C-alpha cells in the first residue's frame, strides 16, 4: 500500500489472487485511489479470485467468465481476453528453420518435455521411453532449475547425441516450442497459453489437482491436448501425434482456436481505454523499452 501511495498509479492490475485480496478490501472501501483489475491466469475461475471492489476481470475463456459469475462477479465486469504472455510467443517460425537455428536435424520430428520452472516429474524416464519410438523423434527436455535432473539428462544426451537435448532453466522457451511437434507438459496457465500461441499439440501428464485439472479439461475439450495418466499413455499419445498428420493438424487448429497470443496487448488497451478514454486503440505497445506492433 505504501508503494502504491508513492507511485500514484492510474490503475492496478493483479495477476495473482494473493495481492488481490487486501487491495480489493481497500477498493471496496474507496481507499485505494485507483481502479483495480484482475487477470485470472488459469482457464477456470475459482472463488479465491472473486472479490467485491474489483473494477474489471480478464479471463482466458467464456467458461472462466461463467465461473466468476457463479461466484457473484457481475457478468459485465468480466472480459474474455486470454492469458497474457510475452509477445515473442505470437511469432510463428517454420519448424525446419527453427530446428536448424537450435542445432537440431530439420528433417526429424521433435518431442519437447517441460517440467515447469522447478523441473518436476519423471522427465528422465519419459525421455528414455520416447527415444525408443520407431518414428525416431529428437527429444528436448527443459529441466528448469532442477540441477540433479539436468545432470542425469545430460548423461542421457551423451549416449544419444543425435537425438537428445538436455536444457536447464531457459529464456528461449519460445524458440524450443518453434522446433516442437508435440509438448509433453504440466498444464499451468502460462505454459499452456504459450504452447497454444505456438500452435503445438500438448500431451498433459500429472496435472496438479485443482486449477491444472480445470486447465486440462479446457485444453482437451477443444482438442488442443491429449491427457495421459501413465508413462505408457504418454508414449502412446506422443507416438500418435508424431505419426498421424491428420491428428496433429486437428490439434494445431484447436490450439489456434483457443490461443490468444495478443492477450497482454488487449488487456493493456482495455485498461488504457477505461482510464484514458480519449487515447483510443494504439498501433503498438512498449515491452521492455521496445515497441511491439500489433499483428
URWO-V292258 format. One record per run of one state. SS is the DSSP state (helix for helix, strand for strand, loop for the rest). FROM is the first residue (numbers start at 1). TO is the last residue. If there is no record, write none. Layout:
BEGIN
ss=SS from=FROM to=TO
ss=SS from=FROM to=TO
END
This chain:
BEGIN
ss=loop from=1 to=1
ss=helix from=2 to=7
ss=loop from=8 to=10
ss=strand from=11 to=14
ss=loop from=15 to=16
ss=helix from=17 to=28
ss=loop from=29 to=34
ss=strand from=35 to=39
ss=loop from=40 to=46
ss=helix from=47 to=49
ss=loop from=50 to=55
ss=strand from=56 to=59
ss=loop from=60 to=61
ss=helix from=62 to=70
ss=loop from=71 to=74
ss=helix from=75 to=77
ss=strand from=78 to=80
ss=loop from=81 to=86
ss=helix from=87 to=90
ss=loop from=91 to=94
ss=helix from=95 to=101
ss=loop from=102 to=109
ss=strand from=110 to=114
ss=loop from=115 to=122
ss=helix from=123 to=131
ss=loop from=132 to=137
ss=strand from=138 to=142
ss=loop from=143 to=146
ss=helix from=147 to=159
ss=loop from=160 to=163
ss=strand from=164 to=167
ss=loop from=168 to=172
ss=helix from=173 to=179
ss=loop from=180 to=181
ss=strand from=182 to=185
ss=loop from=186 to=188
ss=helix from=189 to=197
ss=loop from=198 to=200
ss=strand from=201 to=205
ss=loop from=206 to=210
ss=helix from=211 to=222
ss=loop from=223 to=224
ss=strand from=225 to=228
ss=loop from=229 to=230
ss=helix from=231 to=243
ss=loop from=244 to=244
ss=helix from=245 to=258
ss=loop from=259 to=262
ss=helix from=263 to=275
ss=loop from=276 to=283
ss=strand from=284 to=287
ss=loop from=288 to=289
ss=strand from=290 to=293
ss=loop from=294 to=295
END
